[in-house]
Amino acid sequence: MEDAMKRAEDVGLDLMEVSPNSKPPVCRIVNFGKLKYEKKKKIQNSKKKQHVIKVKEIRLRPKIGDHDFDTKVNNMGRKFIQ
């Protein structure tokens, strides 16, 4: 472990422990800042690809007139299509 830490320090990178429970522990020499940046970018790209579904609704009263009902349905029908 000390040898790996020394090698990482000589190169100017960080030592990251991948599997601490295994014998011997598995480590990787990486640039931690770059790893963190790539993870952040991956999360941002996945958020961009998500699409939120908007719920559209029409409110109608029980005692609405026939002409008012037809007008609302026609106007809202155009908005639903868009």
QUIRA-V44766 format. One record per residue. OMEGA is omega in whole degrees, 0 to 359 (999 if undefined). D_FIRST is the distance of its C-alpha to the first C-alpha in whole Angstrom. Layout:
omega=OMEGA d_first=D_FIRST
omega=OMEGA d_first=D_FIRST
This chain:
omega=180 d_first=0
omega=179 d_first=4
omega=179 d_first=5
omega=179 d_first=5
omega=180 d_first=6
omega=179 d_first=9
omega=180 d_first=10
omega=180 d_first=11
omega=179 d_first=12
omega=181 d_first=14
omega=181 d_first=16
omega=179 d_first=16
omega=182 d_first=15
omega=177 d_first=13
omega=182 d_first=10
omega=180 d_first=11
omega=183 d_first=10
omega=182 d_first=13
omega=184 d_first=13
omega=185 d_first=11
omega=182 d_first=14
omega=178 d_first=13
omega=350 d_first=12
omega=180 d_first=9
omega=182 d_first=8
omega=181 d_first=9
omega=179 d_first=9
omega=176 d_first=11
omega=184 d_first=12
omega=170 d_first=15
omega=188 d_first=18
omega=178 d_first=18
omega=179 d_first=22
omega=179 d_first=23
omega=179 d_first=21
omega=179 d_first=23
omega=180 d_first=26
omega=179 d_first=26
omega=179 d_first=26
omega=179 d_first=29
omega=180 d_first=31
omega=178 d_first=31
omega=179 d_first=32
omega=180 d_first=35
omega=179 d_first=36
omega=177 d_first=36
omega=179 d_first=38
omega=184 d_first=40
omega=179 d_first=41
omega=181 d_first=42
omega=179 d_first=46
omega=180 d_first=47
omega=178 d_first=51
omega=179 d_first=54
omega=178 d_first=56
omega=183 d_first=60
omega=175 d_first=63
omega=177 d_first=66
omega=179 d_first=68
omega=177 d_first=71
omega=180 d_first=74
omega=184 d_first=76
omega=181 d_first=79
omega=179 d_first=79
omega=182 d_first=81
omega=181 d_first=82
omega=178 d_first=81
omega=179 d_first=79
omega=180 d_first=77
omega=180 d_first=77
omega=180 d_first=76
omega=181 d_first=73
omega=180 d_first=72
omega=180 d_first=73
omega=182 d_first=71
omega=177 d_first=68
omega=178 d_first=68
omega=181 d_first=68
omega=179 d_first=65
omega=181 d_first=63
omega=183 d_first=63
omega=999 d_first=62
